[in-house]
Amino acid sequence: MDIKSAEFVKGVIIGKEFWDKNKPQFVFYGRSNSGKSSSINAILNRNSLARPSGTPGKTREINFYDINNEFYFVDLPGYGYAKMSKVEQEKLRQLILWFVDETEVASRTHVVVMDSKIGMTNLDREMLEILESSHSGKVIGLLNKVDRLNQKELSASLKKAKEEIPPFVELIPFSAVKKTGVDKFWEIIKK
Protein backbone atom coordinates (compact mmCIF):
# COMPACT_ATOMS: atom_id res chain seq x y z
CA MET A 1 0.00 0.00 0.00
CA ASP A 2 1.36 3.39 -0.97
CA ILE A 3 0.86 5.72 1.99
CA LYS A 4 1.07 9.26 0.62
CA SER A 5 -0.30 11.05 3.67
CA ALA A 6 -1.00 10.14 7.28
CA GLU A 7 -1.97 12.70 9.88
CA PHE A 8 -3.51 12.88 13.31
CA VAL A 9 -7.01 14.33 13.11
CA LYS A 10 -8.60 14.30 16.54
CA GLY A 11 -9.01 12.57 19.90
CA VAL A 12 -12.61 11.53 20.60
CA ILE A 13 -14.61 10.90 23.76
CA ILE A 14 -18.11 9.41 24.16
CA GLY A 15 -20.75 11.20 22.13
CA LYS A 16 -18.34 13.29 20.04
CA GLU A 17 -18.63 11.71 16.61
CA PHE A 18 -17.06 13.85 13.91
CA TRP A 19 -15.75 11.42 11.31
CA ASP A 20 -16.83 10.91 7.73
CA LYS A 21 -18.99 7.79 8.01
CA ASN A 22 -18.24 6.83 4.40
CA LYS A 23 -14.50 6.44 5.05
CA PRO A 24 -13.49 2.92 6.10
CA GLN A 25 -11.96 2.55 9.56
CA PHE A 26 -9.17 0.26 10.73
CA VAL A 27 -9.55 0.16 14.50
CA PHE A 28 -6.68 -0.94 16.76
CA TYR A 29 -7.37 -2.51 20.16
CA GLY A 30 -4.99 -4.01 22.71
CA ARG A 31 -3.73 -4.23 26.22
CA SER A 32 -1.59 -1.38 27.50
CA ASN A 33 1.96 -2.10 26.32
CA SER A 34 0.94 -4.58 23.58
CA GLY A 35 2.51 -2.32 20.96
CA LYS A 36 -0.54 -0.75 19.28
CA SER A 37 1.12 2.57 18.46
CA SER A 38 4.28 0.87 17.18
CA SER A 39 2.17 -1.47 15.04
CA ILE A 40 0.26 1.45 13.52
CA ASN A 41 3.54 3.24 12.73
CA ALA A 42 5.05 0.08 11.19
CA ILE A 43 1.99 -0.60 9.01
CA LEU A 44 1.93 3.00 7.80
CA ASN A 45 5.73 3.16 7.45
CA ARG A 46 5.94 6.15 9.78
CA ASN A 47 8.26 6.64 12.73
CA SER A 48 6.17 8.62 15.16
CA LEU A 49 2.67 9.24 13.85
CA ALA A 50 1.01 7.26 16.65
CA ARG A 51 2.84 8.03 19.86
CA PRO A 52 2.76 5.64 22.77
CA SER A 53 1.99 7.30 26.05
CA GLY A 54 4.98 7.57 28.38
CA THR A 55 2.69 6.38 31.15
CA PRO A 56 0.71 3.16 30.54
CA GLY A 57 -3.03 3.69 30.85
CA LYS A 58 -2.74 7.46 30.32
CA THR A 59 -4.52 7.68 26.95
CA ARG A 60 -8.24 8.24 27.53
CA GLU A 61 -9.40 9.21 24.03
CA ILE A 62 -9.90 7.44 20.73
CA ASN A 63 -7.28 8.83 18.36
CA PHE A 64 -8.15 9.22 14.67
CA TYR A 65 -5.57 9.33 11.87
CA ASP A 66 -6.55 10.21 8.30
CA ILE A 67 -4.68 8.07 5.77
CA ASN A 68 -4.40 9.20 2.13
CA ASN A 69 -7.66 11.10 2.70
CA GLU A 70 -9.29 7.70 1.98
CA PHE A 71 -9.62 5.88 5.31
CA TYR A 72 -8.96 6.20 9.05
CA PHE A 73 -6.66 4.33 11.37
CA VAL A 74 -8.25 4.51 14.82
CA ASP A 75 -6.19 3.93 17.98
CA LEU A 76 -8.29 3.02 21.02
CA PRO A 77 -6.92 3.43 24.56
CA GLY A 78 -5.08 0.38 25.87
CA TYR A 79 -7.07 -1.75 28.26
CA GLY A 80 -6.02 -3.66 31.36
CA TYR A 81 -3.49 -1.36 32.98
CA ALA A 82 -3.31 -2.80 36.52
CA LYS A 83 -2.56 0.48 38.31
CA MET A 84 -5.62 2.22 36.90
CA SER A 85 -8.55 2.57 39.31
CA LYS A 86 -11.65 0.43 38.76
CA VAL A 87 -13.61 3.62 37.98
CA GLU A 88 -11.11 4.62 35.26
CA GLN A 89 -11.07 1.08 33.86
CA GLU A 90 -14.86 1.14 33.61
CA LYS A 91 -14.78 4.55 31.86
CA LEU A 92 -12.41 3.12 29.22
CA ARG A 93 -14.59 0.04 28.85
CA GLN A 94 -17.66 2.24 28.28
CA LEU A 95 -15.75 4.33 25.72
CA ILE A 96 -14.77 1.21 23.78
CA LEU A 97 -18.30 -0.27 23.97
CA TRP A 98 -19.81 3.03 22.82
CA PHE A 99 -17.46 3.13 19.84
CA VAL A 100 -18.01 -0.50 18.81
CA ASP A 101 -21.75 -0.75 19.44
CA GLU A 102 -23.22 2.71 19.01
CA THR A 103 -21.29 4.55 16.31
CA GLU A 104 -21.89 4.24 12.59
CA VAL A 105 -19.48 3.76 9.73
CA ALA A 106 -19.79 2.20 6.27
CA SER A 107 -16.90 -0.23 6.85
CA ARG A 108 -14.85 -1.14 9.91
CA THR A 109 -11.97 -3.62 10.29
CA HIS A 110 -10.94 -4.49 13.84
CA VAL A 111 -7.26 -5.14 14.64
CA VAL A 112 -6.51 -6.67 18.05
CA VAL A 113 -2.83 -6.37 18.98
CA MET A 114 -1.52 -9.05 21.37
CA ASP A 115 1.95 -9.57 22.82
CA SER A 116 3.31 -12.87 21.43
CA LYS A 117 5.29 -13.58 24.61
CA ILE A 118 2.30 -13.04 26.93
CA GLY A 119 -0.29 -14.53 24.59
CA MET A 120 -4.01 -13.89 24.68
CA THR A 121 -5.22 -12.51 28.01
CA ASN A 122 -8.71 -12.62 29.51
CA LEU A 123 -9.11 -8.98 28.48
CA ASP A 124 -8.22 -9.89 24.87
CA ARG A 125 -10.80 -12.70 25.02
CA GLU A 126 -13.43 -10.28 26.29
CA MET A 127 -12.58 -7.83 23.49
CA LEU A 128 -12.88 -10.57 20.86
CA GLU A 129 -16.25 -11.63 22.31
CA ILE A 130 -17.47 -8.02 22.08
CA LEU A 131 -16.30 -7.78 18.46
CA GLU A 132 -17.86 -11.11 17.52
CA SER A 133 -21.22 -10.17 19.02
CA SER A 134 -21.17 -6.76 17.31
CA HIS A 135 -20.95 -8.35 13.81
CA SER A 136 -19.40 -5.09 12.64
CA GLY A 137 -16.56 -6.16 10.39
CA LYS A 138 -13.52 -8.30 9.80
CA VAL A 139 -11.22 -9.03 12.78
CA ILE A 140 -7.45 -9.33 12.45
CA GLY A 141 -5.20 -10.47 15.30
CA LEU A 142 -1.65 -9.13 15.31
CA LEU A 143 0.56 -11.41 17.39
CA ASN A 144 3.11 -8.67 18.01
CA LYS A 145 6.75 -8.68 19.18
CA VAL A 146 7.64 -12.00 17.49
CA ASP A 147 11.15 -10.57 16.98
CA ARG A 148 11.72 -11.08 20.73
CA LEU A 149 11.16 -14.84 20.49
CA ASN A 150 13.59 -17.53 19.40
CA GLN A 151 12.38 -20.11 16.87
CA LYS A 152 11.19 -22.60 19.53
CA GLU A 153 9.32 -19.89 21.49
CA LEU A 154 7.77 -18.53 18.29
CA SER A 155 6.56 -21.95 17.25
CA ALA A 156 5.02 -22.55 20.71
CA SER A 157 3.43 -19.07 20.75
CA LEU A 158 1.84 -19.55 17.30
CA LYS A 159 0.56 -23.02 18.22
CA LYS A 160 -1.03 -21.72 21.42
CA ALA A 161 -2.50 -18.67 19.64
CA LYS A 162 -4.08 -20.85 16.94
CA GLU A 163 -5.65 -23.02 19.63
CA GLU A 164 -6.99 -20.08 21.68
CA ILE A 165 -7.95 -17.46 19.14
CA PRO A 166 -11.41 -17.96 17.61
CA PRO A 167 -11.56 -18.96 13.92
CA PHE A 168 -13.23 -15.69 12.83
CA VAL A 169 -9.94 -13.88 13.62
CA GLU A 170 -7.29 -13.74 10.88
CA LEU A 171 -4.00 -14.18 12.76
CA ILE A 172 -0.76 -12.50 11.66
CA PRO A 173 2.62 -13.08 13.35
CA PHE A 174 3.88 -9.51 13.61
CA SER A 175 6.87 -7.41 14.56
CA ALA A 176 6.58 -3.64 14.58
CA VAL A 177 10.38 -3.47 14.92
CA LYS A 178 11.24 -5.66 11.91
CA LYS A 179 7.97 -4.97 10.05
CA THR A 180 7.23 -8.70 9.92
CA GLY A 181 3.61 -9.18 8.88
CA VAL A 182 3.07 -5.72 7.37
CA ASP A 183 2.73 -7.10 3.82
CA LYS A 184 0.38 -9.82 5.09
CA PHE A 185 -1.76 -7.15 6.81
CA TRP A 186 -2.22 -5.20 3.54
CA GLU A 187 -2.81 -8.46 1.64
CA ILE A 188 -5.71 -9.33 3.97
CA ILE A 189 -7.09 -5.78 3.70
CA LYS A 190 -7.05 -5.89 -0.11
CA LYS A 191 -9.21 -9.04 -0.04
C-alpha positions as CSV (number, residue, x, y, z in Angstrom):
1,M,0.0,0.0,0.0
2,D,1.4,3.4,-1.0
3,I,0.9,5.7,2.0
4,K,1.1,9.3,0.6
5,S,-0.3,11.0,3.7
6,A,-1.0,10.1,7.3
7,E,-2.0,12.7,9.9
8,F,-3.5,12.9,13.3
9,V,-7.0,14.3,13.1
10,K,-8.6,14.3,16.5
11,G,-9.0,12.6,19.9
12,V,-12.6,11.5,20.6
13,I,-14.6,10.9,23.8
14,I,-18.1,9.4,24.2
15,G,-20.8,11.2,22.1
16,K,-18.3,13.3,20.0
17,E,-18.6,11.7,16.6
18,F,-17.1,13.8,13.9
19,W,-15.7,11.4,11.3
20,D,-16.8,10.9,7.7
21,K,-19.0,7.8,8.0
22,N,-18.2,6.8,4.4
23,K,-14.5,6.4,5.0
24,P,-13.5,2.9,6.1
25,Q,-12.0,2.6,9.6
26,F,-9.2,0.3,10.7
27,V,-9.6,0.2,14.5
28,F,-6.7,-0.9,16.8
29,Y,-7.4,-2.5,20.2
30,G,-5.0,-4.0,22.7
31,R,-3.7,-4.2,26.2
32,S,-1.6,-1.4,27.5
33,N,2.0,-2.1,26.3
34,S,0.9,-4.6,23.6
35,G,2.5,-2.3,21.0
36,K,-0.5,-0.8,19.3
37,S,1.1,2.6,18.5
38,S,4.3,0.9,17.2
39,S,2.2,-1.5,15.0
40,I,0.3,1.5,13.5
41,N,3.5,3.2,12.7
42,A,5.0,0.1,11.2
43,I,2.0,-0.6,9.0
44,L,1.9,3.0,7.8
45,N,5.7,3.2,7.4
46,R,5.9,6.1,9.8
47,N,8.3,6.6,12.7
48,S,6.2,8.6,15.2
49,L,2.7,9.2,13.9
50,A,1.0,7.3,16.7
51,R,2.8,8.0,19.9
52,P,2.8,5.6,22.8
53,S,2.0,7.3,26.1
54,G,5.0,7.6,28.4
55,T,2.7,6.4,31.2
56,P,0.7,3.2,30.5
57,G,-3.0,3.7,30.8
58,K,-2.7,7.5,30.3
59,T,-4.5,7.7,26.9
60,R,-8.2,8.2,27.5
61,E,-9.4,9.2,24.0
62,I,-9.9,7.4,20.7
63,N,-7.3,8.8,18.4
64,F,-8.2,9.2,14.7
65,Y,-5.6,9.3,11.9
66,D,-6.6,10.2,8.3
67,I,-4.7,8.1,5.8
68,N,-4.4,9.2,2.1
69,N,-7.7,11.1,2.7
70,E,-9.3,7.7,2.0
71,F,-9.6,5.9,5.3
72,Y,-9.0,6.2,9.0
73,F,-6.7,4.3,11.4
74,V,-8.2,4.5,14.8
75,D,-6.2,3.9,18.0
76,L,-8.3,3.0,21.0
77,P,-6.9,3.4,24.6
78,G,-5.1,0.4,25.9
79,Y,-7.1,-1.7,28.3
80,G,-6.0,-3.7,31.4
81,Y,-3.5,-1.4,33.0
82,A,-3.3,-2.8,36.5
83,K,-2.6,0.5,38.3
84,M,-5.6,2.2,36.9
85,S,-8.5,2.6,39.3
86,K,-11.7,0.4,38.8
87,V,-13.6,3.6,38.0
88,E,-11.1,4.6,35.3
89,Q,-11.1,1.1,33.9
90,E,-14.9,1.1,33.6
91,K,-14.8,4.5,31.9
92,L,-12.4,3.1,29.2
93,R,-14.6,0.0,28.9
94,Q,-17.7,2.2,28.3
95,L,-15.7,4.3,25.7
96,I,-14.8,1.2,23.8
97,L,-18.3,-0.3,24.0
98,W,-19.8,3.0,22.8
99,F,-17.5,3.1,19.8
100,V,-18.0,-0.5,18.8
101,D,-21.8,-0.8,19.4
102,E,-23.2,2.7,19.0
103,T,-21.3,4.5,16.3
104,E,-21.9,4.2,12.6
105,V,-19.5,3.8,9.7
106,A,-19.8,2.2,6.3
107,S,-16.9,-0.2,6.9
108,R,-14.8,-1.1,9.9
109,T,-12.0,-3.6,10.3
110,H,-10.9,-4.5,13.8
111,V,-7.3,-5.1,14.6
112,V,-6.5,-6.7,18.0
113,V,-2.8,-6.4,19.0
114,M,-1.5,-9.0,21.4
115,D,2.0,-9.6,22.8
116,S,3.3,-12.9,21.4
117,K,5.3,-13.6,24.6
118,I,2.3,-13.0,26.9
119,G,-0.3,-14.5,24.6
120,M,-4.0,-13.9,24.7
121,T,-5.2,-12.5,28.0
122,N,-8.7,-12.6,29.5
123,L,-9.1,-9.0,28.5
124,D,-8.2,-9.9,24.9
125,R,-10.8,-12.7,25.0
126,E,-13.4,-10.3,26.3
127,M,-12.6,-7.8,23.5
128,L,-12.9,-10.6,20.9
129,E,-16.3,-11.6,22.3
130,I,-17.5,-8.0,22.1
131,L,-16.3,-7.8,18.5
132,E,-17.9,-11.1,17.5
133,S,-21.2,-10.2,19.0
134,S,-21.2,-6.8,17.3
135,H,-20.9,-8.3,13.8
136,S,-19.4,-5.1,12.6
137,G,-16.6,-6.2,10.4
138,K,-13.5,-8.3,9.8
139,V,-11.2,-9.0,12.8
140,I,-7.4,-9.3,12.5
141,G,-5.2,-10.5,15.3
142,L,-1.6,-9.1,15.3
143,L,0.6,-11.4,17.4
144,N,3.1,-8.7,18.0
145,K,6.8,-8.7,19.2
146,V,7.6,-12.0,17.5
147,D,11.2,-10.6,17.0
148,R,11.7,-11.1,20.7
149,L,11.2,-14.8,20.5
150,N,13.6,-17.5,19.4
151,Q,12.4,-20.1,16.9
152,K,11.2,-22.6,19.5
153,E,9.3,-19.9,21.5
154,L,7.8,-18.5,18.3
155,S,6.6,-22.0,17.3
156,A,5.0,-22.6,20.7
157,S,3.4,-19.1,20.7
158,L,1.8,-19.6,17.3
159,K,0.6,-23.0,18.2
160,K,-1.0,-21.7,21.4
161,A,-2.5,-18.7,19.6
162,K,-4.1,-20.8,16.9
163,E,-5.7,-23.0,19.6
164,E,-7.0,-20.1,21.7
165,I,-7.9,-17.5,19.1
166,P,-11.4,-18.0,17.6
167,P,-11.6,-19.0,13.9
168,F,-13.2,-15.7,12.8
169,V,-9.9,-13.9,13.6
170,E,-7.3,-13.7,10.9
171,L,-4.0,-14.2,12.8
172,I,-0.8,-12.5,11.7
173,P,2.6,-13.1,13.4
174,F,3.9,-9.5,13.6
175,S,6.9,-7.4,14.6
176,A,6.6,-3.6,14.6
177,V,10.4,-3.5,14.9
178,K,11.2,-5.7,11.9
179,K,8.0,-5.0,10.0
180,T,7.2,-8.7,9.9
181,G,3.6,-9.2,8.9
182,V,3.1,-5.7,7.4
183,D,2.7,-7.1,3.8
184,K,0.4,-9.8,5.1
185,F,-1.8,-7.2,6.8
186,W,-2.2,-5.2,3.5
187,E,-2.8,-8.5,1.6
188,I,-5.7,-9.3,4.0
189,I,-7.1,-5.8,3.7
190,K,-7.1,-5.9,-0.1
191,K,-9.2,-9.0,0.0
